[in-house]
């Protein structure tokens, strides 16, 4: 993986200067990251190119190119990009999206219309006039964002500290072949409790969680144009066909089609 060398600053606003505020950014292949932070407005981060990862205390969210990540107001988070990335963020007043679904962070499948609206909105002055076509564009954009479906590229994290330690081992070594029993022993918990608590606290069983983790890491490797066979091995698959089948089930395309 690329070493992240750029640290992104956080805008120093007490409140948003506009109900929807555009912040387009672009980084080179050294990547970038923010410190952990929160703010009193929502953040809609769209990955025009490259892969965005947002970490919260409860989950890991990954947006491949043409997807977006929503972080509600008041949620502590960190934004990470490990490769060259073009990100178009929209800071949105907390009162602008009122449906209950927007209380939770999530990855969104961005439609072609919303992509073009974001592109247009980010080309105008961020301090747009309150009575103008830009204000109407902002409202149309909010209306369309409100209809976007969720994507399956998020990884919930358990609250149990022993399971958190187990998950950290796997995040550090996605190619690890250690069994659930071996990992459980390493962090001081029984494999039966691992099975039970994973479902209770993440909504996924251990096998499903581990597979999604590996596939999310695969996106980063593929974005670096690594060979599919090498990606499969780096993510813990000893069978290329098994990796391709799992990738297709998760993302709807093969790794070759993705690249």
Residue pairs with C-beta under 8 A, 6 or more apart in sequence:
1 82
1 220
1 224
2 29
2 30
2 31
2 82
2 83
2 224
3 30
3 31
4 30
4 31
4 32
4 33
4 80
4 81
4 82
5 30
5 31
5 32
6 27
6 28
6 30
6 31
6 32
6 33
7 32
7 33
7 34
7 35
8 25
8 32
8 33
8 34
8 79
9 34
10 34
10 35
10 37
10 39
11 23
11 91
13 39
13 91
15 40
15 41
16 41
16 91
16 93
17 126
17 127
18 126
18 127
18 128
18 130
18 138
19 92
19 93
19 96
19 138
20 90
20 91
20 92
20 93
20 96
20 121
20 138
20 141
20 142
21 90
21 91
21 92
21 126
22 88
22 89
22 90
22 121
22 122
22 124
22 126
23 88
23 89
23 90
23 91
23 126
24 86
24 87
24 88
24 89
24 122
25 86
25 87
25 88
25 89
26 85
26 86
26 87
27 50
27 81
27 84
27 85
28 84
29 83
29 84
31 80
31 81
31 82
31 83
31 84
31 85
32 80
32 81
32 85
33 78
33 79
33 80
33 81
34 78
34 79
34 80
35 78
36 76
36 77
36 78
37 76
37 77
37 78
38 73
38 74
38 75
38 76
38 77
39 73
39 74
39 91
40 73
40 74
40 94
41 73
41 91
41 92
41 93
41 94
42 70
42 71
42 72
42 73
42 91
42 92
42 93
42 94
42 96
42 97
42 102
43 70
43 71
43 77
43 89
43 90
43 91
43 92
44 68
44 69
44 70
44 89
44 90
44 91
44 92
44 108
44 145
45 52
45 54
45 63
45 68
45 69
45 70
45 71
45 79
45 87
45 88
45 89
45 90
46 63
46 67
46 68
46 87
46 88
46 89
46 90
46 110
46 115
46 118
47 63
47 64
47 65
47 66
47 67
47 68
47 85
47 86
47 87
48 65
48 66
48 86
48 87
48 88
48 115
48 118
48 119
49 65
49 84
49 85
49 86
50 65
50 81
50 83
50 84
50 85
50 86
50 87
50 223
51 62
51 63
51 64
51 65
51 81
51 82
51 83
51 85
51 219
51 220
51 223
52 62
52 63
52 69
52 79
52 80
52 81
52 85
52 87
53 60
53 61
53 62
53 63
53 79
53 80
53 81
53 82
54 60
54 61
54 63
54 69
54 71
54 77
54 78
54 79
54 80
54 105
55 61
55 77
55 78
55 80
56 71
56 75
56 76
56 77
56 105
57 76
57 157
58 105
58 156
58 157
58 159
59 105
59 154
59 155
59 156
59 157
60 154
60 155
60 157
60 171
60 216
61 69
61 105
61 106
61 107
61 153
61 154
61 155
62 107
62 153
62 154
62 155
62 216
62 219
63 69
63 107
63 151
63 153
64 153
64 219
64 223
64 251
64 258
65 223
66 110
66 115
67 107
67 108
67 109
67 110
67 151
67 153
68 107
68 108
68 110
68 148
69 105
69 106
69 107
69 108
70 102
70 105
70 106
70 107
70 108
71 77
71 105
72 94
72 102
72 103
72 104
72 105
73 94
74 94
75 105
77 105
81 87
82 220
83 220
83 223
83 224
88 118
88 119
88 122
90 118
90 121
90 141
92 142
96 142
97 142
97 145
97 146
99 146
105 154
106 150
106 154
107 150
107 151
107 152
107 153
107 154
108 145
108 148
108 149
108 150
108 151
109 148
109 149
109 150
109 151
110 118
110 148
111 144
111 148
113 144
114 141
114 144
114 145
114 148
117 137
117 140
117 141
117 144
118 141
120 137
121 134
121 137
121 138
121 141
124 134
124 137
125 134
128 134
128 135
128 138
129 135
152 212
152 250
153 216
153 219
155 209
155 212
155 213
155 216
156 201
156 202
156 203
156 204
156 209
157 164
157 167
157 202
158 164
158 167
158 197
158 198
158 201
158 202
159 201
160 189
160 197
160 201
162 187
162 188
162 189
163 187
163 189
163 194
163 197
163 198
163 201
165 187
166 183
166 184
166 186
166 187
166 189
166 194
167 209
167 213
169 176
169 178
169 183
169 186
169 187
170 176
170 183
170 210
170 213
171 213
174 213
174 214
174 217
174 234
174 235
174 236
175 233
175 234
175 235
175 236
176 236
177 236
178 186
180 191
180 194
180 195
180 206
181 191
183 194
184 190
184 191
184 193
184 194
194 206
195 205
195 206
198 204
198 205
198 206
198 209
199 205
202 209
204 212
211 246
211 250
212 250
214 235
214 236
214 237
214 246
215 235
215 246
215 247
215 250
215 251
217 234
217 235
218 231
218 232
218 234
218 235
218 243
218 247
218 255
219 258
221 230
221 231
221 234
221 235
222 228
222 231
222 255
222 258
222 259
225 259
226 234
228 240
228 243
228 244
228 255
228 256
228 259
229 240
231 243
231 255
232 239
232 240
232 242
232 243
232 244
232 255
235 243
237 243
237 246
243 255
244 254
244 255
247 253
247 254
247 255
247 258
248 254
251 258
